[in-house]
């Protein structure tokens, strides 16, 4: 069976991301908003200054799940991923360009 990997986009800057088992838990002021299993997630893109727990960042780095932070204006801030395990990319610069193009398109659709 082919495994389809998806990207989770978080566009609300008030959300906080944490890890519970193998799930991403999305919280708003200590209240759980949603829960997404990480086994079918390829990347997480947060827009605005959404926080992520250190445990989640470490888990994403271990499992090669790209965790990307983008400002509310669409400017790239940081990404957490393992460089030598990037899928379908020759170099890291190419990966960033593809990610930014994908993110700008998704951000335009959300707004």
C-alpha positions as CSV (number, residue, x, y, z in Angstrom):
1,X,0.0,0.0,0.0
2,X,1.3,3.4,-0.9
3,X,1.7,5.8,2.0
4,X,0.5,9.3,1.3
5,X,2.2,11.9,3.4
6,X,0.5,15.2,4.1
7,X,1.5,18.6,5.4
8,X,-0.2,20.1,8.3
9,X,-0.7,23.9,8.1
10,X,-1.3,25.9,11.2
11,X,-2.4,29.5,10.4
12,X,-3.6,30.7,13.8
13,X,-0.7,32.3,15.8
14,X,-2.5,31.7,19.1
15,X,-2.2,27.9,18.8
16,X,0.4,25.9,20.6
17,X,1.7,22.5,19.3
18,X,2.7,19.7,21.6
19,X,3.3,16.0,21.5
20,X,1.2,13.3,23.1
21,X,2.4,9.8,22.3
22,X,2.7,9.9,18.5
23,X,0.1,12.7,18.0
24,X,0.4,16.4,17.5
25,X,-1.9,18.1,19.9
26,X,-3.1,21.6,18.9
27,X,-4.0,23.7,21.9
28,X,-5.5,27.1,22.4
29,X,-5.0,28.4,26.0
30,X,-4.7,25.0,27.6
31,X,-7.7,23.7,25.7
32,X,-7.2,20.9,23.2
33,X,-8.5,22.0,19.8
34,X,-7.3,19.0,17.7
35,X,-5.2,16.0,17.5
36,X,-3.4,14.7,14.4
37,X,-1.4,11.4,14.2
38,X,2.2,11.8,13.1
39,X,2.5,8.6,11.2
40,X,0.9,10.1,8.1
41,X,2.4,13.6,8.4
42,X,5.4,14.6,6.2
43,X,5.7,18.2,7.4
44,X,4.2,20.9,9.6
45,X,4.1,24.5,8.6
46,X,3.2,27.2,11.2
47,X,2.3,30.7,10.1
48,X,2.6,33.5,12.6
49,X,4.5,32.9,15.9
50,X,2.9,29.6,16.8
51,X,4.8,27.8,19.5
52,X,5.9,24.2,19.5
53,X,7.1,22.1,22.5
54,X,10.8,21.0,22.6
55,X,9.6,17.4,22.8
56,X,7.6,17.8,19.5
57,X,10.6,19.5,17.8
58,X,12.9,16.7,18.9
59,X,10.4,14.0,17.8
60,X,10.0,15.7,14.4
61,X,13.8,15.8,13.9
62,X,14.1,12.1,14.8
63,X,11.4,11.0,12.4
64,X,12.4,13.4,9.6
65,X,9.2,15.4,9.8
66,X,10.0,19.0,8.6
67,X,8.7,21.5,11.1
68,X,8.7,25.0,9.5
69,X,8.1,28.4,11.0
70,X,6.9,31.3,8.8
71,X,6.0,34.8,10.0
72,X,2.5,36.2,9.6
73,X,3.7,38.0,6.5
74,X,5.0,34.9,4.9
75,X,8.7,35.3,5.6
76,X,10.6,32.2,6.3
77,X,12.0,32.0,9.8
78,X,13.3,28.5,10.5
79,X,12.9,24.8,9.8
80,X,13.7,21.7,11.7
81,X,14.6,18.6,9.6
82,X,17.4,16.2,8.9
83,X,19.3,17.4,5.8
84,X,20.6,14.1,4.5
85,X,17.2,12.5,4.5
86,X,15.2,15.1,2.6
87,X,12.9,13.4,0.0
88,X,13.2,14.2,-3.7
89,X,15.7,17.0,-3.2
90,X,19.3,17.4,-4.4
91,X,20.2,20.1,-2.0
92,X,18.7,22.1,0.9
93,X,18.3,25.3,-1.1
94,X,16.1,23.5,-3.6
95,X,14.0,22.1,-0.8
96,X,13.5,25.6,0.7
97,X,12.5,27.1,-2.6
98,X,9.9,24.3,-3.1
99,X,8.6,24.7,0.4
100,X,8.3,28.5,0.1
101,X,6.4,28.3,-3.2
102,X,4.1,25.6,-1.7
103,X,3.6,27.7,1.4
104,X,2.8,30.9,-0.4
105,X,0.2,29.2,-2.5
106,X,-1.4,27.6,0.6
107,X,-1.2,30.9,2.5
108,X,-3.0,32.7,-0.4
109,X,-5.7,30.0,-0.4
110,X,-6.2,30.3,3.4
111,X,-6.4,34.1,3.6
